Amino acid sequence: MGMAVDGLISGLNTTQLINSLMQAEAIPQTLLKNKLSDSTTYITAMQALNTKVAALATSAGALAKPTGVDLHTASTTSTAVTATAGTGAVDGTIDFTVDRLAQSQVTVTGPLTQWPDQPPTLTFVAADGTTKQVTAASGSLADVAAAINQAGVGVSATRVAAGLDPSTGQPLYRLQLSSTKTGAAGAFTAYRGTPADVAAGTATNLLSDPGAAQVRAAQDAQLTLWAGSGAAQTVTSSTNTFSDVLPGVSVTVTAASTTPVTLTVARDDKGLTAAANSLVTSVNDILSLISQKQAVSTSTDSAGGTVVTGGPFTGDSTTRDVNQKLVDAISAPVNGVSPSTYGISIQRDGTVTFDQNVFATAMAADPDAVKGALTTIAQRVADASTAASDTYTGSLSLRIKGEQSTVKDLNDQITDWDTRLADRRSTLEKTYANLEVQLQQLQSQSSWLSGQLSSLPTASAS
């Protein structure tokens, strides 16, 4: 907090005088702050650019892989059968019938008031012969169900109300046991007793208890290829999804059907067109951002003069180099053939355009050549983008790190100036305060002298 020394004796506006002097003293710090603002704006713009370039490196790299252009669609003639084409899919068709769906096993006990054995011990035998024992905390069917659910035996248990015992009036319950996965591999047999009892043949199969039943048997889903012909062949799956009907194709069924279903796999020209268009759009987005940040704007100052203001990237060699390398990557010939042959063209204003009609014509004439060219272009774009955006070696990343170091140094210098200016203001305030004190002392001395002089006797006229 400054000292209040405004003209008590001198009549000077000392505060205003000191502020004017401090404005002159602070000019170097103001220049540093302006430079800091410019650097911060530059870093923000560079980070936005780097984010876009890094995203392009990832997407272009994915498109450059063989799977990036090996796109197919899969369709069926049944609403109950869906198909998806993935990596390794090839064009073709095949007919099949859906014989049955996959299902889990469901078994229920007879009506019980509590578990008949003490301690309540069960043994589950899986389809592969594995045995697991479960022992409940009490004979309560709720405790038995909880013990089964916590044992991880591949079976879930639910207590279901089953009326009242006619002789005692107590509530009856059934225990529903369901395999936790579909398919024949999820089948199980439940016994009352220990694994040793099962091995000795003395354990009781739950299905032999009064009122117990197997509601549903575990089974695999099944398709029959070329049904009705001498080459008929079945395909099974533990779920309702099949991954081995055709290479790279996943088929999911929701209902059985004796009517043959036709599965068709075809080249996905629409998806490939979208991929090429996306590549061009991403490159254009980056070129547009660089252009916008390089643009110079003009304005008029208060005196009517023209003020020219550059953008964050105006004259910046790093962004100019990134721009040129991306243009070269997407527009350079592939095996002597211009990308414009495939619909990718560079314009006079530096933007890149994509003509879907030209691309479609090229695909119809030679799809392999188009795929190869698109793979090459995507790889070049990916390489140029990676060279710019790599976290450790990318030209943009390194430039950002360098500017961030500059910002840190500028902040340190500005902080030093804060201390220096505070000391300077304190010195000026003390100087002007001392001036007022000295003036006050001189005024006091002047008043004393005036008093002394006035007390002297005056000489009379002769």
C-alpha positions as CSV (number, residue, x, y, z in Angstrom):
1,M,0.0,0.0,0.0
2,G,1.5,3.4,-1.1
3,M,2.1,6.3,1.3
4,A,-0.4,9.2,1.0
5,V,1.9,12.2,0.4
6,D,-0.2,14.3,-2.0
7,G,1.0,18.0,-1.7
8,L,0.5,18.6,2.0
9,I,3.1,21.3,1.9
10,S,4.2,21.6,-1.7
11,G,0.7,21.4,-3.2
12,L,1.9,18.8,-5.8
13,N,-0.3,15.9,-6.9
14,T,2.4,13.5,-5.8
15,T,0.4,10.3,-6.4
16,Q,-0.3,11.2,-10.0
17,L,3.3,12.2,-10.5
18,I,4.6,8.8,-9.1
19,N,2.1,6.9,-11.2
20,S,3.3,8.7,-14.3
21,L,6.9,7.9,-13.4
22,M,6.0,4.2,-12.7
23,Q,4.3,3.9,-16.1
24,A,7.5,4.8,-17.8
25,E,9.5,2.5,-15.5
26,A,7.1,-0.4,-16.3
27,I,7.5,-0.2,-20.1
28,P,9.9,-3.1,-20.2
29,Q,7.5,-5.2,-18.2
30,T,4.6,-4.2,-20.4
31,L,6.6,-5.4,-23.4
32,L,7.3,-8.7,-21.7
33,K,3.5,-9.1,-20.9
34,N,2.6,-8.4,-24.5
35,K,5.1,-11.0,-25.6
36,L,3.7,-13.4,-23.0
37,S,0.2,-12.9,-24.4
38,D,1.4,-13.5,-28.0
39,S,3.2,-16.7,-26.9
40,T,0.2,-18.0,-25.0
41,T,-2.1,-17.4,-28.0
42,Y,0.5,-19.2,-30.2
43,I,0.7,-22.2,-27.9
44,T,-3.1,-22.5,-27.8
45,A,-3.4,-22.4,-31.5
46,M,-0.5,-24.9,-31.9
47,Q,-2.1,-27.3,-29.4
48,A,-5.4,-27.2,-31.3
49,L,-3.5,-27.9,-34.6
50,N,-1.4,-30.7,-33.0
51,T,-4.6,-32.4,-31.7
52,K,-6.1,-32.4,-35.2
53,V,-2.9,-33.7,-36.8
54,A,-2.5,-36.4,-34.2
55,A,-6.1,-37.6,-34.8
56,L,-5.3,-37.6,-38.6
57,A,-2.2,-39.7,-38.0
58,T,-4.4,-42.3,-36.2
59,S,-7.2,-42.4,-38.7
60,A,-5.0,-42.4,-41.7
61,G,-2.8,-45.1,-40.2
62,A,-5.9,-47.3,-39.7
63,L,-7.0,-46.7,-43.3
64,A,-3.5,-47.5,-44.6
65,K,-3.7,-51.0,-43.1
66,P,-4.9,-53.9,-45.4
67,T,-8.0,-54.1,-43.3
68,G,-8.7,-50.4,-43.7
69,V,-9.7,-50.8,-47.4
70,D,-10.9,-54.4,-47.2
71,L,-14.5,-53.5,-46.5
72,H,-17.5,-55.7,-47.1
73,T,-21.2,-55.7,-46.3
74,A,-23.2,-58.7,-45.2
75,S,-26.9,-59.2,-45.7
76,T,-29.5,-62.0,-45.4
77,T,-32.9,-62.7,-46.7
78,S,-34.4,-63.2,-43.3
79,T,-35.3,-60.6,-40.6
80,A,-34.5,-63.3,-38.0
81,V,-30.9,-63.6,-39.2
82,T,-28.4,-60.7,-39.1
83,A,-24.8,-60.7,-40.4
84,T,-21.8,-58.5,-40.0
85,A,-18.7,-58.6,-42.2
86,G,-15.4,-58.0,-40.6
87,T,-11.7,-58.6,-41.2
88,G,-11.0,-61.3,-43.7
89,A,-14.4,-61.3,-45.3
90,V,-14.6,-62.3,-49.0
91,D,-17.4,-61.8,-51.5
92,G,-19.8,-64.7,-51.9
93,T,-23.2,-66.2,-51.0
94,I,-24.4,-69.3,-49.1
95,D,-27.7,-70.8,-48.1
96,F,-28.6,-72.4,-44.8
97,T,-31.5,-73.3,-42.6
98,V,-31.8,-72.4,-38.9
99,D,-32.5,-75.7,-37.2
100,R,-32.5,-74.6,-33.6
101,L,-31.4,-71.8,-31.2
102,A,-29.0,-72.1,-28.3
103,Q,-30.5,-72.4,-24.9
104,S,-29.5,-72.8,-21.3
105,Q,-30.5,-75.7,-19.0
106,V,-33.3,-75.0,-16.4
107,T,-34.1,-77.5,-13.7
108,V,-36.6,-77.1,-10.8
109,T,-36.9,-79.0,-7.6
110,G,-40.1,-80.3,-6.1
111,P,-42.1,-78.1,-3.7
112,L,-40.1,-77.8,-0.4
113,T,-40.5,-76.0,2.9
114,Q,-36.8,-76.4,3.6
115,W,-33.8,-78.4,2.2
116,P,-34.3,-82.1,3.1
117,D,-30.7,-82.8,4.1
118,Q,-28.6,-81.6,7.0
119,P,-26.1,-80.1,6.4
120,P,-27.6,-78.9,3.1
121,T,-24.9,-80.1,0.7
122,L,-25.1,-80.3,-3.1
123,T,-22.7,-81.4,-5.8
124,F,-22.9,-80.1,-9.4
125,V,-21.4,-82.2,-12.2
126,A,-20.7,-80.1,-15.4
127,A,-20.9,-81.4,-18.9
128,D,-17.1,-82.0,-18.9
129,G,-17.4,-84.1,-15.8
130,T,-16.0,-81.5,-13.4
131,T,-17.6,-81.7,-9.9
132,K,-18.1,-78.8,-7.4
133,Q,-19.6,-79.0,-3.9
134,V,-21.8,-76.4,-2.4
135,T,-22.8,-76.3,1.3
136,A,-25.4,-73.8,2.6
137,A,-25.4,-72.1,5.9
138,S,-28.8,-73.6,6.8
139,G,-31.7,-75.6,5.4
140,S,-33.5,-72.4,4.3
141,L,-34.0,-72.4,0.6
142,A,-33.0,-68.8,0.5
143,D,-29.6,-69.8,2.1
144,V,-29.3,-72.7,-0.3
145,A,-29.9,-70.4,-3.3
146,A,-27.4,-67.8,-1.9
147,A,-24.7,-70.5,-1.5
148,I,-25.2,-71.7,-5.0
149,N,-25.0,-68.2,-6.5
150,Q,-21.9,-67.4,-4.6
151,A,-20.1,-70.7,-5.4
152,G,-19.3,-69.9,-9.0
153,V,-20.4,-73.3,-10.3
154,G,-21.9,-72.0,-13.5
155,V,-25.4,-72.3,-12.2
156,S,-27.7,-69.6,-10.8
157,A,-30.4,-70.4,-8.2
158,T,-33.8,-68.7,-7.6
159,R,-36.3,-69.4,-4.9
160,V,-39.8,-69.4,-6.4
161,A,-43.1,-69.5,-4.4
162,A,-45.1,-72.7,-4.8
163,G,-48.2,-72.2,-2.6
164,L,-48.8,-73.7,0.9
165,D,-48.2,-77.1,2.3
166,P,-51.8,-78.5,2.6
167,S,-51.0,-80.4,5.8
168,T,-49.1,-77.7,7.8
169,G,-50.0,-74.5,6.0
170,Q,-46.4,-73.6,5.7
171,P,-45.2,-71.8,2.5
172,L,-43.7,-74.0,-0.2
173,Y,-40.9,-73.0,-2.6
174,R,-39.2,-74.5,-5.6
175,L,-35.6,-73.9,-6.3
176,Q,-35.0,-73.1,-10.0
177,L,-31.5,-73.9,-11.2
178,S,-30.3,-72.4,-14.5
179,S,-27.0,-72.7,-16.2
180,T,-25.3,-69.3,-16.5
181,K,-24.4,-69.8,-20.2
182,T,-26.2,-71.3,-23.2
183,G,-25.1,-74.3,-25.2
184,A,-24.5,-77.9,-24.5
185,A,-21.3,-77.1,-22.6
186,G,-23.5,-75.4,-20.0
187,A,-25.4,-78.6,-19.1
188,F,-25.2,-79.8,-15.5
189,T,-26.5,-82.5,-13.2
190,A,-27.3,-81.6,-9.6
191,Y,-27.0,-84.1,-6.7
192,R,-27.9,-84.0,-3.0
193,G,-24.7,-85.2,-1.4
194,T,-20.9,-84.8,-1.6
195,P,-18.7,-85.5,-4.6
196,A,-17.6,-88.7,-2.8
197,D,-21.3,-89.7,-2.5
198,V,-21.7,-89.0,-6.3
199,A,-18.6,-91.2,-7.0
200,A,-20.0,-94.0,-4.8
201,G,-23.4,-93.8,-6.4
202,T,-25.1,-93.0,-3.1
203,A,-25.9,-89.3,-4.0
204,T,-29.5,-88.4,-5.0
205,N,-30.1,-86.8,-8.4
206,L,-32.4,-83.9,-7.8
207,L,-34.5,-84.9,-10.8
208,S,-35.4,-88.1,-8.9
209,D,-37.1,-86.1,-6.1
210,P,-40.9,-85.9,-6.2
211,G,-42.1,-83.0,-8.3
212,A,-38.7,-82.1,-9.7
213,A,-38.3,-81.6,-13.4
214,Q,-36.0,-80.4,-16.2
215,V,-37.8,-77.5,-17.7
216,R,-35.3,-77.0,-20.5
217,A,-32.3,-78.9,-21.7
218,A,-29.1,-77.2,-22.6
219,Q,-28.4,-77.2,-26.4
220,D,-26.3,-75.6,-29.0
221,A,-27.7,-73.5,-31.8
222,Q,-27.5,-75.3,-35.2
223,L,-27.5,-74.3,-38.9
224,T,-27.5,-76.6,-41.8
225,L,-25.6,-75.5,-44.9
226,W,-27.0,-76.5,-48.3
227,A,-30.0,-78.2,-46.6
228,G,-31.7,-80.9,-48.7
229,S,-28.6,-81.6,-50.9
230,G,-26.1,-84.4,-50.7
231,A,-23.6,-81.9,-49.4
232,A,-25.7,-80.8,-46.4
233,Q,-23.5,-79.9,-43.4
234,T,-24.3,-78.7,-39.9
235,V,-22.7,-75.9,-38.0
236,T,-23.2,-75.5,-34.2
237,S,-22.5,-72.7,-31.7
238,S,-22.9,-72.5,-28.0
239,T,-24.5,-69.1,-28.5
240,N,-26.9,-67.8,-31.2
241,T,-23.9,-66.2,-33.0
242,F,-21.9,-68.1,-35.6
243,S,-18.4,-67.0,-36.6
244,D,-17.5,-69.8,-39.0
245,V,-20.2,-69.9,-41.6
246,L,-18.1,-67.7,-44.0
247,P,-14.6,-66.2,-43.3
248,G,-14.7,-62.9,-41.5
249,V,-18.5,-63.0,-41.2
250,S,-20.5,-63.1,-38.0
251,V,-24.1,-64.5,-38.2
252,T,-26.7,-64.1,-35.4
253,V,-30.0,-65.9,-35.4
254,T,-33.1,-65.1,-33.3
255,A,-35.6,-67.7,-34.6
256,A,-35.5,-71.2,-36.1
257,S,-36.5,-71.5,-39.8
258,T,-36.8,-74.4,-42.1
259,T,-37.0,-72.0,-45.1
260,P,-33.5,-71.5,-46.5
261,V,-31.8,-68.2,-45.7
262,T,-29.4,-66.7,-48.2
263,L,-26.3,-64.9,-46.8
264,T,-24.6,-62.5,-49.2
265,V,-21.2,-60.8,-48.7
266,A,-20.3,-58.0,-51.1
267,R,-17.6,-55.3,-51.4
268,D,-18.6,-52.2,-49.5
269,D,-18.0,-49.5,-52.1
270,K,-20.1,-47.1,-50.0
271,G,-17.9,-47.6,-46.9
272,L,-14.7,-47.2,-48.9
273,T,-16.0,-44.0,-50.5
274,A,-16.8,-42.7,-47.0
275,A,-13.3,-43.6,-45.8
276,A,-11.7,-41.7,-48.7
277,N,-13.9,-38.7,-48.2
278,S,-13.1,-38.7,-44.5
279,L,-9.4,-38.7,-45.2
280,V,-9.7,-35.7,-47.5
281,T,-12.0,-33.9,-45.1
282,S,-9.6,-34.3,-42.2
283,V,-6.7,-33.0,-44.3
284,N,-8.7,-30.0,-45.5
285,D,-9.7,-29.3,-41.9
286,I,-6.1,-29.0,-40.9
287,L,-5.1,-26.9,-44.0
288,S,-8.0,-24.6,-43.3
289,L,-7.0,-24.1,-39.7
290,I,-3.4,-23.3,-40.7
291,S,-4.7,-20.8,-43.3
292,Q,-7.0,-19.1,-40.9
293,K,-4.2,-18.7,-38.3
294,Q,-1.7,-17.4,-40.9
295,A,-4.1,-14.7,-42.2
296,V,-3.3,-11.0,-41.7
297,S,-6.0,-8.6,-40.6
298,T,-6.2,-4.9,-40.9
299,S,-8.0,-2.3,-38.7
300,T,-8.0,1.5,-38.2
301,D,-6.6,3.1,-35.1
302,S,-8.0,6.2,-33.3
303,A,-5.9,8.5,-35.4
304,G,-7.3,7.0,-38.6
305,G,-4.2,5.0,-39.5
306,T,-4.2,1.4,-40.7
307,V,-3.1,-1.2,-38.3
308,V,-1.9,-4.5,-39.7
309,T,-2.2,-7.5,-37.3
310,G,-0.7,-11.0,-38.1
311,G,-2.2,-14.3,-36.9
312,P,-0.6,-16.7,-34.6
313,F,0.9,-18.7,-37.5
314,T,1.9,-15.7,-39.7
315,G,5.4,-16.2,-40.8
316,D,5.7,-19.5,-38.8
317,S,8.0,-21.9,-40.6
318,T,6.9,-25.0,-38.5
319,T,3.2,-24.8,-39.5
320,R,4.1,-23.9,-43.1
321,D,6.2,-27.0,-43.3
322,V,3.4,-29.2,-41.9
323,N,1.0,-27.7,-44.4
324,Q,3.3,-28.4,-47.4
325,K,4.0,-32.0,-46.3
326,L,0.3,-32.8,-46.0
327,V,-0.4,-31.3,-49.4
328,D,2.4,-33.4,-50.9
329,A,1.3,-36.5,-49.1
330,I,-2.3,-36.4,-50.4
331,S,-1.6,-35.0,-53.9
332,A,1.6,-36.6,-55.1
333,P,1.3,-39.3,-57.8
334,V,0.9,-43.0,-56.9
335,N,3.0,-45.2,-59.3
336,G,2.9,-42.4,-61.8
337,V,-0.9,-41.9,-61.6
338,S,-2.3,-38.7,-60.2
339,P,-4.7,-39.1,-57.2
340,S,-7.2,-37.0,-59.3
341,T,-7.7,-40.2,-61.2
342,Y,-9.4,-41.5,-58.1
343,G,-11.2,-38.3,-57.3
344,I,-8.7,-36.6,-55.0
345,S,-7.6,-33.3,-56.4
346,I,-5.6,-30.3,-55.1
347,Q,-7.2,-26.8,-55.9
348,R,-5.6,-23.5,-56.7
349,D,-6.4,-22.2,-53.2
350,G,-4.5,-25.1,-51.6
351,T,-7.6,-27.1,-50.6
352,V,-8.2,-30.7,-51.5
353,T,-11.4,-32.0,-53.0
354,F,-13.0,-35.4,-53.3
355,D,-15.2,-36.4,-56.3
356,Q,-17.3,-39.4,-55.3
357,N,-18.4,-39.9,-58.9
358,V,-14.8,-40.1,-60.2
359,F,-14.0,-42.5,-57.3
360,A,-17.0,-44.7,-58.1
361,T,-16.0,-44.9,-61.8
362,A,-12.5,-45.9,-60.8
363,M,-13.7,-48.5,-58.4
364,A,-15.9,-50.0,-61.1
365,A,-13.0,-50.2,-63.5
366,D,-10.3,-51.5,-61.2
367,P,-11.1,-51.8,-57.5
368,D,-7.8,-53.3,-56.6
369,A,-5.9,-50.4,-58.1
370,V,-8.1,-47.9,-56.2
371,K,-7.6,-49.7,-52.9
372,G,-3.9,-49.8,-53.4
373,A,-3.7,-46.1,-54.3
374,L,-5.9,-45.2,-51.3
375,T,-3.7,-47.3,-49.0
376,T,-0.5,-45.6,-50.3
377,I,-2.0,-42.1,-49.9
378,A,-3.3,-42.8,-46.4
379,Q,0.1,-44.1,-45.4
380,R,1.9,-41.0,-46.7
381,V,-0.6,-38.8,-44.8
382,A,-0.1,-40.9,-41.7
383,D,3.7,-40.6,-41.9
384,A,3.5,-36.8,-42.5
385,S,1.0,-36.4,-39.6
386,T,3.1,-38.6,-37.2
387,A,6.3,-36.7,-38.1
388,A,4.5,-33.5,-37.0
389,S,2.5,-34.7,-34.0
390,D,4.6,-37.4,-32.3
391,T,4.8,-36.7,-28.6
392,Y,8.6,-36.9,-28.5
393,T,9.9,-36.1,-32.0
394,G,7.1,-34.3,-33.7
395,S,7.9,-30.9,-35.1
396,L,4.7,-29.4,-33.7
397,S,5.2,-31.1,-30.3
398,L,8.8,-29.8,-30.1
399,R,7.7,-26.3,-31.1
400,I,5.0,-26.2,-28.4
401,K,7.5,-27.4,-25.8
402,G,10.0,-24.7,-26.9
403,E,7.3,-22.0,-26.6
404,Q,6.2,-23.3,-23.3
405,S,9.8,-22.9,-22.0
406,T,9.7,-19.3,-23.3
407,V,6.5,-18.6,-21.5
408,K,8.0,-19.9,-18.3
409,D,11.0,-17.6,-18.7
410,L,8.8,-14.7,-19.5
411,N,6.7,-15.3,-16.4
412,D,9.9,-15.4,-14.3
413,Q,11.0,-12.1,-15.8
414,I,7.6,-10.5,-15.2
415,T,7.7,-11.6,-11.6
416,D,11.2,-10.1,-11.2
417,W,9.9,-6.9,-12.6
418,D,7.0,-6.9,-10.1
419,T,9.5,-6.9,-7.3
420,R,11.7,-4.3,-9.0
421,L,8.8,-1.9,-9.7
422,A,7.4,-2.3,-6.2
423,D,10.8,-1.3,-4.8
424,R,11.0,1.6,-7.2
425,R,7.5,2.9,-6.2
426,S,8.5,2.6,-2.5
427,T,11.6,4.6,-3.2
428,L,9.7,7.3,-5.0
429,E,7.1,7.5,-2.3
430,K,9.8,7.9,0.4
431,T,11.6,10.5,-1.7
432,Y,8.5,12.6,-2.1
433,A,7.5,12.1,1.5
434,N,10.9,13.3,2.6
435,L,10.5,16.3,0.2
436,E,7.3,17.3,2.0
437,V,9.0,16.9,5.4
438,Q,11.9,19.1,4.2
439,L,9.5,21.7,2.9
440,Q,7.6,21.7,6.1
441,Q,10.9,22.2,8.0
442,L,11.8,25.1,5.7
443,Q,8.4,26.6,6.2
444,S,8.7,26.4,9.9
445,Q,12.2,28.0,9.8
446,S,10.7,30.7,7.5
447,S,7.9,31.4,10.0
448,W,10.4,31.6,12.9
449,L,12.7,34.0,11.1
450,S,9.7,36.1,10.1
451,G,8.7,36.2,13.8
452,Q,12.2,37.2,14.9
453,L,12.4,39.9,12.4
454,S,9.1,41.3,13.3
455,S,10.1,41.5,17.0
456,L,13.1,43.7,16.3
457,P,12.6,47.4,17.3
458,T,12.0,49.8,14.5
459,A,14.2,52.9,14.1
460,S,12.3,56.2,14.6
461,A,12.8,59.2,12.3
462,S,15.1,62.1,13.7
